[in-house]
Amino acid sequence: MENKFIFIALFLITGFLTGCGPRSLSPGAEQIDVIGNTTYNFK
């Protein structure tokens, strides 16, 4: 039973570190604007 908790804890920690780690940008991606407003009118 104790091994199960250790396995779950390790799984959660590695998942958190992998998912929340920094990512590098692709060349040219510095000029991309992310728009969070869903009411924006694309013309």
MDAnalysis code that builds the backbone (N, CA, C; Angstrom):
import MDAnalysis as mda
import numpy as np

u = mda.Universe.empty(129, n_residues=43, atom_resindex=np.repeat(np.arange(43), 3), trajectory=True)
u.add_TopologyAttr("name", ["N", "CA", "C"] * 43)
u.add_TopologyAttr("resid", np.arange(1, 44))
u.add_TopologyAttr("resname", ["MET", "GLU", "ASN", "LYS", "PHE", "ILE", "PHE", "ILE", "ALA", "LEU", "PHE", "LEU", "ILE", "THR", "GLY", "PHE", "LEU", "THR", "GLY", "CYS", "GLY", "PRO", "ARG", "SER", "LEU", "SER", "PRO", "GLY", "ALA", "GLU", "GLN", "ILE", "ASP", "VAL", "ILE", "GLY", "ASN", "THR", "THR", "TYR", "ASN", "PHE", "LYS"])
u.atoms.positions = np.array([
    [0.832, -1.199, 0.000],
    [0.000, 0.000, 0.000],
    [0.874, 1.261, 0.000],
    [1.968, 1.222, 0.750],
    [2.864, 2.375, 0.824],
    [3.539, 2.627, -0.526],
    [3.865, 1.555, -1.254],
    [4.478, 1.705, -2.571],
    [3.531, 2.388, -3.545],
    [2.250, 2.137, -3.390],
    [1.251, 2.746, -4.261],
    [1.236, 4.272, -4.086],
    [1.314, 4.736, -2.841],
    [1.317, 6.172, -2.584],
    [2.590, 6.827, -3.107],
    [3.717, 6.152, -2.978],
    [4.978, 6.681, -3.503],
    [4.904, 6.787, -5.019],
    [4.364, 5.763, -5.672],
    [4.227, 5.780, -7.125],
    [3.319, 6.920, -7.584],
    [2.209, 7.105, -6.921],
    [1.271, 8.179, -7.281],
    [1.923, 9.539, -7.078],
    [2.646, 9.717, -5.966],
    [3.313, 10.992, -5.692],
    [4.369, 11.281, -6.758],
    [5.168, 10.297, -7.113],
    [6.180, 10.492, -8.146],
    [5.550, 10.809, -9.498],
    [4.459, 10.136, -9.808],
    [3.751, 10.388, -11.065],
    [3.234, 11.822, -11.121],
    [2.642, 12.301, -10.037],
    [2.108, 13.660, -10.010],
    [3.222, 14.704, -10.080],
    [4.315, 14.461, -9.379],
    [5.425, 15.415, -9.385],
    [6.053, 15.498, -10.768],
    [6.307, 14.355, -11.395],
    [6.920, 14.386, -12.725],
    [5.951, 14.985, -13.751],
    [4.671, 14.713, -13.622],
    [3.688, 15.313, -14.525],
    [3.627, 16.818, -14.376],
    [3.704, 17.291, -13.136],
    [3.689, 18.734, -12.893],
    [4.935, 19.389, -13.470],
    [6.098, 18.798, -13.239],
    [7.343, 19.377, -13.731],
    [7.398, 19.368, -15.261],
    [6.872, 18.334, -15.870],
    [6.871, 18.257, -17.330],
    [5.874, 19.244, -17.932],
    [4.693, 19.334, -17.378],
    [3.649, 20.196, -17.927],
    [3.880, 21.667, -17.677],
    [4.542, 22.012, -16.582],
    [4.720, 23.421, -16.231],
    [6.126, 23.925, -16.519],
    [6.914, 23.158, -17.200],
    [8.274, 23.575, -17.526],
    [8.300, 24.602, -18.635],
    [9.388, 25.365, -18.728],
    [9.491, 26.373, -19.790],
    [9.657, 25.730, -21.161],
    [9.126, 26.371, -22.154],
    [9.233, 25.880, -23.528],
    [9.964, 26.933, -24.360],
    [10.741, 26.491, -25.321],
    [11.437, 27.435, -26.188],
    [10.538, 27.799, -27.370],
    [10.717, 29.010, -27.869],
    [9.922, 29.486, -28.996],
    [10.532, 29.028, -30.312],
    [9.693, 28.788, -31.271],
    [10.156, 28.502, -32.623],
    [10.622, 29.805, -33.262],
    [11.533, 29.745, -34.235],
    [11.972, 30.976, -34.903],
    [10.794, 31.691, -35.552],
    [10.677, 32.981, -35.297],
    [9.589, 33.784, -35.847],
    [8.364, 33.842, -34.956],
    [8.334, 33.081, -33.888],
    [7.151, 33.048, -33.018],
    [7.094, 34.240, -32.073],
    [8.134, 35.057, -32.060],
    [8.132, 36.227, -31.174],
    [7.092, 37.254, -31.604],
    [6.671, 37.224, -32.869],
    [5.776, 38.237, -33.404],
    [4.313, 37.799, -33.397],
    [3.996, 36.691, -32.768],
    [2.617, 36.208, -32.726],
    [1.903, 36.842, -31.536],
    [0.727, 37.394, -31.771],
    [-0.081, 37.979, -30.707],
    [-1.183, 36.996, -30.326],
    [-1.329, 36.759, -29.029],
    [-2.389, 35.887, -28.529],
    [-3.507, 36.778, -28.025],
    [-4.701, 36.575, -28.566],
    [-5.850, 37.401, -28.205],
    [-6.786, 36.564, -27.335],
    [-7.034, 37.030, -26.118],
    [-7.866, 36.291, -25.189],
    [-9.308, 36.744, -25.168],
    [-9.635, 37.790, -25.877],
    [-10.975, 38.329, -25.890],
    [-11.796, 37.593, -26.962],
    [-12.858, 36.923, -26.584],
    [-13.643, 36.146, -27.534],
    [-14.600, 37.025, -28.357],
    [-14.752, 38.302, -27.994],
    [-15.657, 39.170, -28.737],
    [-14.914, 39.982, -29.790],
    [-13.665, 39.656, -30.058],
    [-12.863, 40.380, -31.048],
    [-13.430, 40.141, -32.438],
    [-13.534, 41.196, -33.239],
    [-14.028, 41.109, -34.605],
    [-12.862, 40.943, -35.561],
    [-12.746, 39.796, -36.186],
    [-11.710, 39.575, -37.194],
    [-12.211, 40.108, -38.525],
    [-11.505, 41.070, -39.097],
    [-11.947, 41.683, -40.350],
    [-11.061, 41.284, -41.479],
])
